[in-house]
Amino acid sequence: MFDQLLKRLLQGEFICEVSDEAGFRYLQDPENAAQVDEFLTRLDYRLSSTQNRLAFFAAYRTIDSSARSDIRKVFYQFRIELQPVVEWLDMMMSCLNQDTALSPGDTLSFSGLLQVIEHNQALADRLQTFAKFKDFTSGDDSVKGRLEKLLLTLCKWGYLTLANKDTLIYQVNGKLDYFYQALQFIQEHEQIPVEQGETDTIQGSLF
């Protein structure tokens, strides 16, 4: 457990109740968390968690030139994810007919979503617009093919986990809690200033 968690954390993964329930429970124990943090310290990392403690991840303990370079890469990827994830969250509110955005632990049924979208042209059109993002381009132009590509990409990015392969039930991961935290930071500061080398501010605010 200890070794596997360290590897996943150092690979930039988020450990949450959905993606790894056993690992998440392990890190919730203060003694286990302290041991993991102690080991990470040797590599100049620290164990951190999202604002609502719904996911654990490894953050830099100090920020040198190498760390700044890595943080720029993380936020470059976040820029790529930002618009499509926001649009996905908004679309899911319409599909599920609810006023609140998805939260970690929520479930999505592929068949349920497919049925709703196939019977609503406006939602089908919204799904088609995801093709403007290169990571969501599908070789299958059907609603089913586009929806599959959407959910698979979100799994690849770490926002969803396929909880049941037989019934195609997906669960929202704790990384979404980090996304909301980062989004709040962006709204407060109006931009992500990593290009100007202000990674210290970002590291301190988010991590």
Secondary structure, DSSP 8 states (H G I E B T S, - for coil): -HHHHHHHHHTT--EETTT-HHHHHHHHSHHHHHHHHHHHHHTTEEEEE-TTSSEEEEEESS--HHHHHHHHHHHHHHHHHHHHHHHHHHHHHHHHT-SS---TT-EEEHHHHHHHHHT-HHHHHHHHHGGGSGGG--S--SHHHHHHHHHHHHHHHTSEEEEETTTTEEEE-THHHHHHHHHHHHHHHSS-GGGGT-HHHHHHHH-
